[in-house]
Amino acid sequence: MKLLITGGHLTPALGLIDHIQAQHTSDEIVFVGREYAQEKSKQPSKERMEVEKRNVEFIAFRSGKFTEYSPVALVNSLVLAISGFFHALYILLKTRPTIVVSFGSYLAVPVAIAAWILQIPVISHEQTRTIGSANRLIQYVAKAMAVSYPETTNLLQPGKGVLTGNVLRQQLLQKNPTRPEWIRPSEKPILYITGGSQGSEVINTVVSQCLPQLVKDWCVIHQCGTTSQKRSYKEELEAARDQLKLSQQSNYVVKEWISVDELSWIYRNADASISRAGANTTLEIAMFAVPTIFIPLPFSKNDEQLLNAQWLTQTGGALLIQQKDLTKEAILEALEQLQHSQKTMKKKLQLVSIPLDADNKLYALAEKFSNK
């Protein structure tokens, strides 16, 4: 089987790639993805790095996003979408996959349509409890839609939804991960902060404002997002760290990107986290039962990040701060609340059931419809 994998949700895509390389070594994989996470600021995506690290062919691809509504932006997006469609046709004719596996987002739409025209089967995976705009379109050309939650099948065409669960990266589950060299031993509890792979400007800003208070009680590990042409979050946060007392500076470490092996150790040792609420992040936090303060991205399609966060806040294992209410005081107050309830929150998260065989189920679905 030869799989062409595409879409904007990188984490489950990497989980599937790792499963294939471990269990189905005769299969071939091609990955079609973004060169930049943000085109305007030229913020590099992590897709090429992570995919090529696995010795998988990476093909850079662009398409129209349709997230801005000015006439000029709409025309530009339309032109990019049309050129993306023809580029997708070229890629598919050149690589000749037996199936296309999509992980949603605007990037996957022209690839899925081009595959349908060329009679190459398409399946698509939906991470969230709702259906993203791209997958709402892709379902009409897909053979099947893999979903992460049972209720999501009700939002699809009858018979299209297949419950697989969301794909976890198996390296996260290694039994004895090694402490990363850049994390110094500390007697303080570990607080892990992440704004997702691209980083979050608002989270980074609030963290810099309350950093002196944070490092009094916590050893803070902060994944801040990659540098763009406009700014470097890492440099700005390191400057804030350098303003701390010398004895406190070792209690704060900031990284643009954290590898899956490093993250495996962090999840197993973190006492709490502050995080956006992407589908895979919430799943991983539930898996490792890390009491968390969620700050959902307010502009995510169909409030998907809010729904993800509510999944765990309703169990009593997490707290929620809306971005409009995010201040230095709100973060410190929520952390104080979390410290008082930490053991109870962890126990409630440990009761959450997480399927561990989503990679097997998704692969079986691809195998079922492949033109092998």
C-alpha positions in Angstrom: 0.0 0.0 0.0 1.2 3.5 -0.8 -0.3 6.2 1.3 -0.3 9.9 0.6 -0.9 11.7 3.9 -1.9 15.3 4.1 -3.7 17.9 6.2 -3.1 20.4 8.9 -3.3 18.3 12.0 0.3 17.1 12.3 0.3 15.1 15.6 -2.2 12.3 14.6 -0.5 12.2 11.2 2.8 11.5 12.8 1.2 8.9 15.0 -0.1 7.0 11.9 3.3 7.3 10.2 5.1 5.9 13.3 2.6 3.0 13.4 3.1 2.2 9.7 6.9 2.3 10.0 6.8 0.0 13.0 4.1 -2.5 11.9 3.9 -2.3 8.1 7.4 -1.8 6.8 6.6 -2.7 3.2 4.2 0.3 2.8 5.3 3.5 1.2 4.4 7.0 2.5 4.4 10.5 1.0 3.6 13.5 3.0 2.1 16.7 1.5 2.3 19.6 4.0 2.9 23.2 4.8 6.3 24.9 4.6 5.1 27.7 6.9 2.7 27.6 9.8 2.0 31.3 9.1 2.6 32.5 5.5 2.6 36.2 6.3 5.2 36.0 9.1 7.1 33.1 7.4 6.9 31.2 10.7 8.3 27.7 9.7 6.0 24.8 10.3 7.4 21.7 12.1 6.0 19.4 9.4 9.0 19.1 7.2 11.4 18.6 10.1 9.3 15.9 11.8 8.4 14.1 8.6 11.9 14.1 7.1 13.3 13.0 10.4 11.3 9.8 9.8 12.8 9.4 6.3 9.4 10.1 4.6 9.3 12.2 1.4 7.9 15.7 2.2 6.2 17.7 -0.6 5.6 21.4 0.2 2.1 22.5 -0.6 0.0 25.7 -0.4 -3.7 26.4 -0.8 -6.3 29.1 -0.1 -7.3 29.4 3.6 -10.5 31.6 3.3 -10.2 32.9 6.9 -10.0 36.6 6.0 -13.0 38.3 4.4 -11.7 41.4 2.6 -12.2 41.3 -1.2 -8.5 41.2 -1.8 -7.9 38.4 0.7 -10.8 36.4 -0.7 -9.5 36.7 -4.3 -6.0 35.8 -3.2 -7.3 32.7 -1.3 -9.4 31.7 -4.4 -6.3 31.9 -6.6 -4.3 29.9 -4.2 -7.0 27.3 -3.9 -7.2 26.9 -7.7 -3.5 26.7 -8.1 -3.4 24.3 -5.2 -5.9 22.0 -6.9 -3.7 21.8 -10.0 -0.6 21.3 -8.0 -2.4 18.5 -6.1 -3.3 16.8 -9.4 0.4 17.0 -10.4 1.5 15.5 -7.1 -1.0 12.6 -7.3 -0.1 11.8 -10.9 3.6 11.8 -10.0 3.4 9.8 -6.8 0.6 7.4 -7.7 -0.7 6.6 -4.1 -3.2 3.8 -3.6 -5.0 5.9 -1.0 -5.0 9.4 0.4 -5.3 9.9 4.1 -6.4 13.4 5.1 -6.1 15.0 8.5 -8.3 17.9 7.8 -7.7 21.7 7.4 -7.8 23.9 4.3 -4.7 22.2 3.0 -6.3 18.9 2.5 -9.4 20.0 0.5 -7.8 20.4 -3.0 -5.8 17.2 -2.5 -9.0 15.3 -1.6 -10.9 16.7 -4.5 -8.1 16.0 -7.0 -7.8 12.4 -5.6 -11.6 11.9 -6.1 -11.3 13.1 -9.7 -8.4 10.6 -10.3 -10.4 7.9 -8.6 -7.9 7.5 -5.8 -9.8 6.6 -2.5 -9.8 9.2 0.2 -10.4 8.7 3.9 -10.2 11.6 6.4 -9.7 11.8 10.1 -11.5 14.3 12.4 -9.7 15.0 15.8 -12.4 17.1 17.4 -15.9 16.6 18.8 -17.3 18.8 16.1 -16.6 18.7 12.3 -14.1 21.2 10.9 -15.0 23.2 7.8 -12.5 21.3 5.6 -13.9 17.9 6.7 -17.5 19.1 6.1 -16.4 19.4 2.4 -14.1 16.4 2.3 -16.8 14.0 3.5 -18.6 14.3 0.1 -15.5 12.8 -1.7 -14.3 10.5 1.0 -15.0 6.8 1.3 -15.1 7.1 5.1 -14.6 9.6 7.8 -12.7 8.4 10.9 -13.8 10.2 14.0 -12.4 10.5 17.5 -15.7 10.6 19.5 -19.0 8.7 19.0 -21.2 11.7 18.9 -19.3 13.1 15.9 -20.8 10.5 13.6 -24.2 12.3 14.0 -22.7 15.4 12.2 -21.7 13.4 9.1 -23.5 11.9 6.2 -25.3 8.7 7.2 -22.9 5.7 7.0 -19.7 7.8 6.5 -18.5 8.0 10.1 -16.2 5.3 11.6 -15.2 5.5 15.2 -11.4 5.0 15.5 -10.5 7.4 18.3 -7.7 10.0 18.1 -4.2 8.8 17.2 -1.6 9.1 20.0 2.1 9.2 19.2 3.3 5.9 20.6 6.7 7.4 21.7 4.7 9.2 24.4 3.9 5.9 26.0 7.5 4.7 26.5 7.9 3.4 30.0 11.1 5.0 31.1 11.7 8.2 29.2 15.0 10.0 29.9 15.0 13.4 31.5 16.0 16.0 28.9 19.4 17.5 29.5 18.0 21.0 29.5 15.7 20.3 32.4 17.6 20.7 35.7 16.5 18.7 38.7 14.4 20.8 41.1 12.6 20.3 44.3 9.7 22.5 43.0 6.7 21.0 41.2 6.8 21.2 37.5 4.5 23.5 35.5 4.3 22.8 31.8 3.1 25.7 29.6 2.3 25.4 25.9 0.5 27.4 23.3 0.6 24.7 20.7 3.3 24.2 18.0 2.9 27.7 16.7 2.9 29.2 20.2 0.4 31.7 21.6 1.1 35.4 21.8 -1.4 36.0 24.5 -0.2 33.1 26.7 3.4 34.1 26.2 2.6 37.7 27.1 0.8 36.8 30.3 3.5 34.4 31.3 6.2 37.1 31.0 4.1 39.4 33.2 3.7 36.9 36.0 7.0 35.1 35.7 8.4 36.4 39.0 5.4 34.9 40.9 5.4 31.6 38.9 9.1 30.7 39.6 8.6 31.2 43.4 6.3 28.1 43.5 7.1 26.2 40.3 9.8 24.9 38.0 8.4 26.2 34.7 8.9 24.5 31.3 7.5 26.7 28.6 7.1 25.7 24.9 6.6 29.1 23.2 6.4 28.5 19.5 8.9 29.0 16.6 10.5 32.2 15.5 8.9 34.2 12.6 10.1 37.1 10.6 8.2 39.4 12.9 9.3 38.2 16.3 11.0 35.6 18.4 9.0 34.6 21.4 12.0 32.7 22.8 14.2 35.7 22.8 11.5 37.9 24.4 10.9 35.4 27.2 14.5 34.8 27.8 14.9 38.5 28.3 12.1 38.4 30.9 13.9 35.4 32.6 17.1 37.4 32.8 15.3 40.1 34.8 14.6 37.5 37.6 16.8 37.1 40.6 19.8 35.0 39.7 18.7 32.2 42.2 15.3 32.0 40.4 16.4 32.0 36.7 17.0 28.2 36.7 13.3 27.7 37.6 12.3 28.8 34.1 13.3 27.2 30.8 11.8 28.2 27.5 11.9 26.2 24.2 10.5 26.9 20.8 9.7 23.2 20.2 9.7 20.1 22.4 10.3 16.7 20.8 8.0 13.8 21.5 10.6 12.0 23.5 11.1 15.1 25.7 7.4 15.5 26.0 7.0 11.9 27.2 9.2 12.7 30.2 7.5 16.1 30.8 4.0 14.6 30.8 5.0 11.9 33.3 6.6 14.4 35.6 4.5 17.5 35.3 2.4 18.4 38.3 0.2 20.9 36.4 0.0 22.6 33.0 -1.3 25.7 31.3 -2.4 25.0 27.7 -4.4 25.8 24.6 -7.0 23.1 24.0 -6.2 21.5 20.7 -7.6 18.0 20.3 -4.4 16.1 20.7 -3.1 18.2 23.6 -6.3 17.6 25.6 -6.1 13.9 24.8 -2.5 13.7 25.9 -3.2 15.7 29.1 -6.1 13.3 29.9 -3.8 10.3 29.2 -1.2 11.4 31.7 -3.7 12.9 34.1 -2.1 16.3 34.3 -4.3 18.9 36.1 -4.5 21.8 33.6 -5.7 25.3 33.1 -7.1 25.5 29.6 -7.1 28.7 27.6 -9.0 27.7 24.4 -8.2 29.5 21.1 -11.3 31.7 20.7 -11.2 31.7 16.9 -11.1 28.0 16.4 -13.7 26.7 14.0 -17.1 25.8 15.6 -15.5 26.6 19.0 -13.7 23.2 18.8 -11.1 24.2 21.4 -13.7 25.3 23.8 -15.5 21.9 23.4 -12.2 20.1 23.9 -11.5 22.0 27.1 -15.1 21.5 28.4 -14.6 17.7 28.0 -12.1 17.7 30.8 -13.3 20.6 32.9 -16.7 18.8 33.2 -14.9 15.8 34.7 -13.4 18.1 37.4 -9.9 17.5 36.2 -9.2 20.9 34.6 -10.0 24.6 34.9 -11.0 27.0 32.1 -10.1 30.6 31.4 -11.6 32.2 28.4 -9.0 34.3 26.5 -11.1 37.5 26.9 -10.7 37.0 30.7 -7.0 36.1 30.6 -4.9 38.3 32.8 -1.9 37.9 35.1 -4.3 37.9 38.1 -6.6 35.3 36.5 -3.7 32.9 35.9 -2.3 33.3 39.4 -5.7 32.8 40.9 -6.4 29.7 38.8 -3.0 28.2 39.7 -3.7 28.8 43.4 -7.0 27.0 43.0 -5.3 24.1 41.1 -2.7 23.7 43.9 -5.4 23.3 46.5 -7.3 20.7 44.4 -4.4 19.1 42.5 -4.7 15.5 43.9 -8.4 15.4 43.5 -8.2 16.7 39.9 -5.5 14.1 39.0 -7.7 11.3 40.4 -10.6 12.5 38.3 -8.5 12.6 35.1 -7.3 9.1 35.8 -10.9 7.9 35.5 -11.1 9.2 31.9 -11.0 6.3 29.4 -8.6 6.8 26.5 -8.5 4.3 23.6 -4.9 3.3 22.7 -5.6 1.5 19.4 -6.7 4.4 17.2 -3.6 3.9 15.0 -4.5 0.3 14.3 -8.1 1.2 13.5 -7.2 4.0 11.2 -4.7 1.9 9.3 -7.3 -0.9 8.9 -9.7 1.7 7.5 -7.1 2.9 5.0 -6.3 -0.7 4.0 -10.0 -1.5 3.5 -10.4 1.2 0.9 -7.0 1.3 -0.7 -6.6 0.6 -4.4 -3.7 -1.8 -3.6 
